[in-house]
Structures are given as C-alpha cells and as structure tokens.
Amino acid sequence: MCSLKKLYSLAGGLLLIPALGFAEDVNNEVTDINISYYLGVEAGYQVSSDDDYPYSDPHSAVGGIYGGINLTDQLSWDLGYQYLGEMTGAYNSINIETSIVRTGLRYTYPIYQQLSVYGYAGAAYWSMDKSSIRNSISDDGFSPIYKLGVTAPVTESLVLDIGYQYIDGIGSQNTGEFDSHGAMIGLTYHFGRAKAPQVAVPTVIESHKEECEPQIVEPRTIYHYSAQLSKEMKTFGVDKAELSLQQKEIEHITQLLIDNPTAKVKVIGHSDSSGSEAYNQKLSEKRAKYIADKLKNNGVEEERIIANGKGEMAPIASNETIEGRALNRRVDITVFVSE
C-alpha cells in the first residue's frame, strides 16, 4: 500500500483558512466584509467508467471533508479530502483503493427563495493502490474535477448540498485509468454569516475657539417606526417587496420633516434568512426603496432620504420559526437630526 502523507499534508491546509476584515459603507457605518469561511462533510456513491470492465463497472461509497472561503456572495474557493473507497472487479480479483485531495472554485446562483444552483471546477490530486493475487501497484497524479448541484438552507448557518461529481481520468498506464461518476450529499456550516450590528460613526465638529477640544455630536432620533410593530401594517410576505403602509404614517413622517428642516429620514429594509445572502440583500434593498418612493411621492425631498438594505444580517427574532421569520421581514424608518 502506498503512503498517503502527501494527501494528509495538503488536507491540513483546511486549518489555515483566513476570515478577517471589515469595510466602511457610504453612510459612515462600520460593517463586516462579505468574506467568511465554511467547513463541511460529504458522502455519496461512485460508479467508475472503465473499458477494462465492460460488463460490470466497479463502484464504492465515498466520504470526505472540506473547507473554504466565500470570496463574494456567489464565488467561493475550497480545499477538501475524499476517500473513494475500495472497488473490486466483479469478474476478477483486482482491488482498487483511491483517495484524493481536491481544490477548486464554486459559483453559486440563487434561482428561487431558498434554492440555489452551483457549478464547481478544479483539480484533484489522486493516490491509488491497485492489488491482485499476483502483484500490487501504487501511483499518483492529477485529474480535473467538476461538480453540479443545488443547495438549500437547513438552518441560518447550515446548508444542504446535493450534487453530481465527475473526476476525469484517475490512474495511469501502470494502474489503469477510470472516470469517476458520483452522487454526493453534504452539509456545510458557514461561520460569520451573522454580522455584527452596524455602529454609527459620530460626527466630529470643531469648535470656533482653537483652544477647545473637538466636540462629538451624535444624531438625535426624533421618531422611529418599525413595520411589524404596528397593528395597522402588514409585514412583508416571503419574496415580496411591497408593504401596505398607511397614508397617515407617510403624512406624519412628512410633517416631522417639515417641522424639523435639518432632519433626515433613514429607511432600512430587512429580510429573513430564507435564500442566499445575495438574494436577501437585493430583496431588502427593494423593500427600502419601496418605502422611500412613497415618501418622495408625498413631497419629501430625495436628498433627505437615506435608503439601504441589510439583508438577513439584523434579525430581531429567530429565523428558526415561521413567526420569527415574519417579524424579520420588515422596514425600519427613523427620523433623526444632527445638531
């Protein structure tokens, strides 16, 4: 049997995945950047395609671990180890045992609410032991690996992955070559998806007197309104951007801005955790824009409206229940004055 030291040393790179950083948005709010990392386990069943076994392709169970980095909301890089099991030819006494270390890029695209599809392409370093009654042969090398599949969230941080895996040309002239076709299922845990609350950066105003220290002035909130707290309002439905906002609330906010000429209004949209982060971010922005448009139509100047979305990153209730998810689908409206 050949040594798997090369595989173990490569797989050890899973422990070196970074996930640090921060970014500042246009509204002077400090947030975490989108880079985060994940770990997962996978299992499945493979069937080999080998011209040497025309009547019975050898097959075996597959198991593995992997970890990676979410480079963007849709693009990620990972490194994983798989044990492809031990295959035996049905009409001879040949046993084949194979392990791989794989790495590649995955592109995920949301298609509907919780469901996303993905494509994966990379390289697999394989190590093979082939034995028979007469002799044993060991070899290693590289082959391309591809995956196609779908993902769906199980919890806020845990994602189910079901897909098809294809490895082209495992083996060499010494050992014989086969293609691996595998049906895979995996569970992936994402670290750092729940970002820290956004923190407003105080405005620094210098004093007219040079000998005085700079004064820190924080915005003063004169009105706050959240959709799910009003009995007269309906929360957003799943995958909906429209909200039944009562006209009297629009008029009340407009009057506050008239009475306070230096005041502005901030409209923040939110979503629950159903679907991908990218999808939820866009949906929350649509919800904020819907309310902002209502305010503009009622006469509020556009430059006095700040509208953005926080996606699923600021829940006020558990996303594990139907009731909690309904509360998280909301818009927060705040009228504030910087004095």
C-alpha positions as CSV (number, residue, x, y, z in Angstrom):
1,M,0.0,0.0,0.0
2,C,1.4,3.4,-0.8
3,S,1.8,6.2,1.7
4,L,-0.8,9.0,2.0
5,K,1.5,11.5,3.6
6,K,1.1,13.9,0.6
7,L,-2.7,13.8,0.9
8,Y,-2.7,14.4,4.7
9,S,-0.3,17.4,4.4
10,L,-2.4,19.0,1.7
11,A,-5.7,18.4,3.6
12,G,-4.1,20.0,6.6
13,G,-4.4,23.3,4.7
14,L,-8.0,23.4,5.8
15,L,-6.9,24.7,9.1
16,L,-5.3,27.7,7.6
17,I,-8.3,29.4,6.1
18,P,-8.5,33.1,6.9
19,A,-11.7,35.0,7.5
20,L,-10.9,38.5,8.8
21,G,-11.6,42.0,7.6
22,F,-14.0,44.9,7.7
23,A,-15.4,47.7,5.4
24,E,-17.0,51.1,5.7
25,D,-20.2,51.9,3.7
26,V,-21.3,55.2,2.2
27,N,-23.4,56.1,5.2
28,N,-20.4,56.1,7.6
29,E,-21.5,52.8,9.1
30,V,-18.9,50.1,10.0
31,T,-19.8,46.6,8.8
32,D,-18.0,43.3,8.3
33,I,-16.9,42.5,4.7
34,N,-18.6,39.6,2.9
35,I,-15.5,37.3,3.3
36,S,-16.4,34.3,5.5
37,Y,-15.4,30.7,5.8
38,Y,-17.0,27.3,6.0
39,L,-16.5,23.7,6.8
40,G,-18.4,20.7,5.7
41,V,-18.7,16.9,5.4
42,E,-19.9,14.9,2.4
43,A,-20.8,11.4,1.5
44,G,-22.1,9.6,-1.6
45,Y,-21.7,6.7,-4.0
46,Q,-19.5,6.5,-7.1
47,V,-19.5,4.3,-10.2
48,S,-16.4,4.0,-12.2
49,S,-16.4,4.1,-16.0
50,D,-13.6,1.7,-17.2
51,D,-13.2,0.0,-20.5
52,D,-11.4,-2.9,-18.7
53,Y,-14.8,-3.8,-17.1
54,P,-17.4,-3.7,-19.9
55,Y,-19.9,-5.8,-18.1
56,S,-19.6,-4.5,-14.5
57,D,-18.3,-1.1,-13.6
58,P,-16.7,-1.2,-10.1
59,H,-18.4,1.0,-7.6
60,S,-17.9,2.1,-4.0
61,A,-19.0,4.5,-1.2
62,V,-17.4,8.0,-1.0
63,G,-16.8,10.1,2.1
64,G,-14.9,13.4,2.7
65,I,-14.4,16.7,4.4
66,Y,-13.8,20.2,3.0
67,G,-13.4,23.8,4.0
68,G,-13.2,27.1,2.1
69,I,-13.6,30.8,1.8
70,N,-16.6,32.8,0.5
71,L,-14.8,35.3,-1.7
72,T,-18.0,37.0,-2.7
73,D,-21.7,36.3,-2.2
74,Q,-21.6,33.9,-5.2
75,L,-18.0,32.8,-5.6
76,S,-16.0,30.6,-3.2
77,W,-12.8,28.6,-3.1
78,D,-12.4,25.3,-1.2
79,L,-9.9,22.5,-0.3
80,G,-11.1,19.0,0.5
81,Y,-10.1,15.4,1.1
82,Q,-12.1,12.4,-0.2
83,Y,-11.8,8.7,0.3
84,L,-13.2,7.0,-2.8
85,G,-13.3,3.6,-1.1
86,E,-12.2,0.2,-2.3
87,M,-13.6,-1.1,-5.6
88,T,-13.5,-4.7,-6.7
89,G,-14.0,-6.0,-10.2
90,A,-16.9,-8.5,-10.4
91,Y,-15.1,-10.9,-12.7
92,N,-11.6,-10.8,-11.3
93,S,-9.7,-10.4,-8.0
94,I,-8.5,-6.9,-8.6
95,N,-9.0,-4.3,-5.8
96,I,-8.6,-0.6,-6.3
97,E,-8.3,1.9,-3.3
98,T,-8.2,5.6,-4.1
99,S,-8.0,8.9,-2.2
100,I,-8.0,12.4,-3.5
101,V,-7.3,16.0,-2.3
102,R,-9.3,18.4,-4.4
103,T,-9.3,22.2,-4.7
104,G,-11.4,24.5,-6.9
105,L,-13.8,27.4,-7.4
106,R,-17.5,27.2,-7.0
107,Y,-20.1,29.7,-8.4
108,T,-23.5,29.7,-6.8
109,Y,-26.6,31.3,-8.4
110,P,-29.9,31.8,-6.5
111,I,-32.9,30.6,-8.5
112,Y,-35.9,30.8,-6.1
113,Q,-36.0,31.8,-2.5
114,Q,-34.1,29.1,-0.6
115,L,-32.8,27.2,-3.6
116,S,-29.5,27.9,-5.4
117,V,-27.7,26.0,-8.2
118,Y,-23.9,25.8,-8.4
119,G,-21.1,24.8,-10.7
120,Y,-17.6,23.7,-9.5
121,A,-14.4,23.2,-11.4
122,G,-10.9,22.3,-10.0
123,A,-8.1,19.8,-9.8
124,A,-7.8,16.6,-7.8
125,Y,-4.6,15.0,-6.7
126,W,-5.2,11.3,-6.5
127,S,-3.3,8.4,-4.9
128,M,-4.2,4.9,-6.0
129,D,-3.3,1.4,-4.8
130,K,-4.2,-1.5,-7.1
131,S,-3.7,-5.0,-5.9
132,S,-4.3,-8.5,-7.2
133,I,-3.3,-12.1,-6.4
134,R,-0.1,-11.6,-8.4
135,N,1.1,-8.1,-7.5
136,S,0.4,-4.7,-6.2
137,I,0.9,-1.3,-7.9
138,S,0.8,2.2,-6.5
139,D,0.7,5.5,-8.3
140,D,-0.5,9.1,-8.0
141,G,-1.2,12.1,-10.2
142,F,-3.6,14.9,-11.1
143,S,-7.0,14.9,-12.8
144,P,-9.7,17.6,-13.4
145,I,-12.8,17.5,-11.2
146,Y,-16.3,19.0,-11.8
147,K,-19.5,19.3,-9.8
148,L,-23.0,20.4,-10.5
149,G,-25.7,20.6,-7.8
150,V,-28.3,22.5,-5.7
151,T,-28.1,23.9,-2.2
152,A,-30.8,24.8,0.3
153,P,-30.5,26.1,3.9
154,V,-31.3,23.8,6.8
155,T,-30.8,26.5,9.4
156,E,-29.4,30.0,9.3
157,S,-25.8,28.7,9.1
158,L,-26.2,25.1,7.9
159,V,-26.7,24.4,4.2
160,L,-27.6,21.1,2.5
161,D,-25.8,20.3,-0.7
162,I,-26.8,17.7,-3.3
163,G,-24.9,17.2,-6.5
164,Y,-23.2,15.2,-9.2
165,Q,-19.4,14.8,-9.2
166,Y,-17.2,13.9,-12.1
167,I,-13.5,13.1,-12.0
168,D,-11.8,12.6,-15.4
169,G,-9.1,10.0,-15.8
170,I,-8.0,8.7,-12.4
171,G,-5.0,6.4,-12.8
172,S,-2.1,5.9,-15.2
173,Q,-0.7,3.4,-17.7
174,N,0.7,1.4,-14.8
175,T,-2.5,1.1,-12.8
176,G,-5.2,1.5,-15.5
177,E,-7.4,4.5,-15.8
178,F,-11.1,5.1,-14.9
179,D,-13.5,8.0,-14.7
180,S,-15.5,8.5,-11.5
181,H,-19.2,9.4,-11.5
182,G,-20.5,10.2,-8.1
183,A,-23.8,11.2,-6.5
184,M,-23.0,13.3,-3.5
185,I,-24.8,14.9,-0.5
186,G,-23.1,17.2,2.0
187,L,-23.7,19.5,4.9
188,T,-21.9,22.9,5.1
189,Y,-21.6,25.1,8.1
190,H,-20.9,28.8,7.4
191,F,-19.0,30.8,10.0
192,G,-19.5,34.5,10.4
193,R,-22.8,34.8,8.4
194,A,-24.4,36.8,11.3
195,K,-22.5,40.0,11.0
196,A,-22.0,42.4,14.0
197,P,-24.6,45.2,14.4
198,Q,-23.7,48.3,12.4
199,V,-22.3,51.1,14.5
200,A,-22.8,54.7,13.7
201,V,-19.7,56.8,13.5
202,P,-20.1,60.0,15.4
203,T,-19.7,63.3,13.6
204,V,-16.8,65.5,14.8
205,I,-17.4,69.2,14.8
206,E,-14.5,71.6,15.5
207,S,-15.1,74.4,17.9
208,H,-14.7,78.1,16.8
209,K,-12.2,78.5,19.6
210,E,-8.9,77.0,18.8
211,E,-8.2,76.2,22.5
212,C,-11.3,74.0,22.8
213,E,-11.3,70.2,22.2
214,P,-13.4,68.9,19.2
215,Q,-17.0,68.2,20.2
216,I,-18.6,64.9,19.3
217,V,-22.2,65.3,18.3
218,E,-24.4,62.2,17.7
219,P,-27.6,62.2,15.7
220,R,-30.7,62.7,17.8
221,T,-33.6,60.4,16.9
222,I,-37.0,62.1,17.0
223,Y,-39.1,59.3,15.5
224,H,-38.7,55.6,14.9
225,Y,-41.1,53.3,13.2
226,S,-40.8,49.6,12.5
227,A,-43.3,47.8,10.2
228,Q,-44.0,44.7,12.4
229,L,-44.7,46.8,15.5
230,S,-47.8,48.5,14.0
231,K,-51.2,46.7,14.2
232,E,-52.3,48.7,11.1
233,M,-49.5,47.4,8.9
234,K,-48.8,44.0,7.3
235,T,-45.3,42.6,7.4
236,F,-43.7,41.7,4.1
237,G,-44.6,38.3,2.7
238,V,-41.9,35.9,1.6
239,D,-40.1,37.1,-1.5
240,K,-42.3,40.4,-1.5
241,A,-41.0,43.9,-1.7
242,E,-44.3,45.8,-1.3
243,L,-45.7,46.8,2.1
244,S,-49.2,48.1,2.9
245,L,-48.0,51.4,4.5
246,Q,-50.9,53.5,5.8
247,Q,-51.1,57.0,4.3
248,K,-51.4,58.6,7.8
249,E,-47.9,57.3,8.6
250,I,-46.5,58.8,5.4
251,E,-48.1,62.1,6.3
252,H,-46.9,62.0,9.9
253,I,-43.3,61.4,8.8
254,T,-43.6,64.2,6.1
255,Q,-44.9,66.7,8.7
256,L,-42.0,65.8,11.1
257,L,-39.5,66.7,8.3
258,I,-41.4,69.9,7.6
259,D,-41.3,70.9,11.3
260,N,-37.6,70.0,11.5
261,P,-35.8,71.5,8.4
262,T,-32.5,69.9,9.3
263,A,-33.9,66.4,9.9
264,K,-33.5,63.5,7.6
265,V,-35.2,60.1,7.4
266,K,-33.4,56.7,7.2
267,V,-35.2,53.7,5.7
268,I,-33.6,50.3,6.3
269,G,-35.0,47.2,4.7
270,H,-34.6,43.7,6.2
271,S,-35.3,40.1,5.3
272,D,-35.4,36.7,6.9
273,S,-32.7,34.1,6.3
274,S,-34.5,32.1,3.6
275,G,-32.5,32.1,0.4
276,S,-28.9,33.2,-0.3
277,E,-27.2,36.2,1.2
278,A,-27.0,37.9,-2.2
279,Y,-30.7,37.3,-2.9
280,N,-31.8,38.6,0.6
281,Q,-29.6,41.7,0.3
282,K,-31.3,42.7,-3.0
283,L,-34.7,42.0,-1.6
284,S,-34.1,44.2,1.5
285,E,-32.9,47.0,-0.8
286,K,-36.1,46.7,-2.8
287,R,-38.2,47.0,0.3
288,A,-36.4,50.1,1.5
289,K,-36.7,51.7,-2.0
290,Y,-40.5,50.9,-2.0
291,I,-41.0,53.0,1.2
292,A,-38.6,55.7,0.1
293,D,-40.6,56.1,-3.2
294,K,-43.8,56.5,-1.1
295,L,-42.1,59.3,0.9
296,K,-40.9,61.1,-2.2
297,N,-44.3,60.8,-3.8
298,N,-45.7,62.6,-0.7
299,G,-43.3,65.5,-1.1
300,V,-40.2,64.5,0.8
301,E,-37.1,65.8,-0.9
302,E,-34.9,62.9,-2.2
303,E,-31.7,64.4,-0.6
304,R,-33.3,64.0,2.8
305,I,-34.0,60.2,2.4
306,I,-31.3,57.6,3.1
307,A,-32.4,54.2,2.0
308,N,-30.5,50.9,2.1
309,G,-30.9,47.3,3.0
310,K,-29.2,45.0,5.5
311,G,-30.5,41.7,4.1
312,E,-30.7,38.9,6.7
313,M,-27.9,40.4,8.9
314,A,-30.0,42.2,11.5
315,P,-32.7,39.8,12.8
316,I,-34.9,40.8,15.7
317,A,-36.4,37.3,16.1
318,S,-35.4,33.7,15.5
319,N,-35.3,32.6,11.9
320,E,-36.0,29.0,13.0
321,T,-39.8,29.7,13.3
322,I,-42.4,30.9,10.9
323,E,-43.4,33.7,13.3
324,G,-39.8,34.8,13.8
325,R,-39.1,34.9,10.0
326,A,-42.3,37.0,9.5
327,L,-41.0,39.6,12.1
328,N,-37.6,39.8,10.4
329,R,-39.2,40.7,7.1
330,R,-39.6,44.4,7.9
331,V,-38.6,48.0,7.2
332,D,-37.3,50.4,10.0
333,I,-37.9,54.1,9.5
334,T,-36.0,56.6,11.6
335,V,-36.3,60.4,11.5
336,F,-33.1,62.0,13.0
337,V,-31.5,65.4,13.5
338,S,-27.7,66.1,13.7
339,E,-27.3,69.0,16.0
